[in-house]
Amino acid sequence: MAEYINIKGQNIEVVASDPANPTVGQIWYNSTSNTLKAFNLTTAGTWSTGGNMNSGRSGMGASSAGTASAALAFGGEPGTTASEEYNGTSWTSTPNIATAVSYPAGAGTTAAALAAGGYRAAPISNVTNITQEWNGSSWSNVPGTLVLARYLFGSCGTQTAAIMAGGAPPTTAAAETYDGTTWTSLPNINLARSGSGLTGTSTAALLAGGNNDSPTPPVWDTATELWNGVAWTSVNSMNTARGNLAYMGTQTAALIIGGQTPPGVNNVEEYDGISWAATTNLPTTRLSSSAVGTVSSGVHFGGSVPPTTTATDVWTGAGTPNTVTITAS
């Protein structure tokens, strides 16, 4: 292996503060902190601790098009109207959603979000088809209602271009799309399921996992399907069957996080557009949690350990620029 002295010579730059825009492979000595530092790319995804939520809960809706520094969480189990926003560091309570729901579908951003369906209170048989919208300052019920009342379904997209699929009870293969005013039925997914993950956009989405609760006990799935705006196509399955999972990313670059098989699991899988591969596990087992972001940068929050938790986990994917301190080995 070539040594640094033979590549760069004997001189290492001495600076009072870290460079604003270092390049990969750059090394410098910080005279303020008396540390030798380097700039590289991460070789594996990592989880770190973010600020706790104000309200511990599972089965929340989330702004599927949000980012690691702009996420919205709303509703959840037990039936609550709580809503809060994450800024990359901490959570702040926002005005409550109009109607308390558990396991609603979620879509949109922190400025324009959508909550649809869910169940309103115990028992679970009290499932609703209502739609609620967030305009950045308040929630309100809107006229457009789901074609099929349900909860525990995958969802993604924006407030004016959303898609959702599957759900219960009973377990269904039905899918719908929302244009900002009206819900319209789409072709069914290939495998009826609830508690699955759906990420991407209304015309390019990835559906994975879930379970079919018609048998006893339920059958937990690894099945994966792609939506191209016209039809659903089955593709390579996940490695671990699970449902009630968290998910984030796009149709060609996604993460499936935690969930239950049962019991609960903490393993994470990444999809590269062709196949699934195991990546860095969550610090703790979580099921019925939520997440927003990408395979490069995301945030995962809430859920049940059990019991329900306020914990927030921040994801930094492999290949992310990173400044490290060099220490003696």
TAWO-V928666 format. One record per helix or strand. SS is the DSSP state (~ for helix, > for strand). FROM is the first residue (numbers start at 1). LEN is the number of residues. If there is no record, write none. Layout:
ss=SS from=FROM len=LEN
ss=SS from=FROM len=LEN
This chain:
ss=~ from=4 len=5
ss=> from=13 len=3
ss=> from=27 len=4
ss=> from=35 len=7
ss=> from=46 len=4
ss=> from=58 len=1
ss=> from=61 len=2
ss=> from=67 len=1
ss=> from=70 len=5
ss=> from=77 len=1
ss=> from=83 len=4
ss=> from=91 len=3
ss=> from=102 len=1
ss=> from=105 len=4
ss=> from=113 len=4
ss=> from=119 len=1
ss=> from=127 len=1
ss=> from=131 len=4
ss=> from=139 len=4
ss=> from=151 len=1
ss=> from=154 len=5
ss=> from=161 len=5
ss=> from=168 len=1
ss=> from=175 len=4
ss=> from=183 len=4
ss=> from=194 len=1
ss=> from=197 len=4
ss=> from=205 len=4
ss=> from=211 len=2
ss=> from=219 len=2
ss=> from=224 len=4
ss=> from=232 len=4
ss=> from=243 len=1
ss=> from=246 len=4
ss=> from=254 len=4
ss=> from=260 len=1
ss=> from=264 len=1
ss=> from=268 len=4
ss=> from=276 len=4
ss=> from=287 len=1
ss=> from=290 len=4
ss=> from=297 len=5
ss=> from=304 len=1
ss=> from=308 len=1
ss=> from=312 len=5
ss=> from=321 len=6
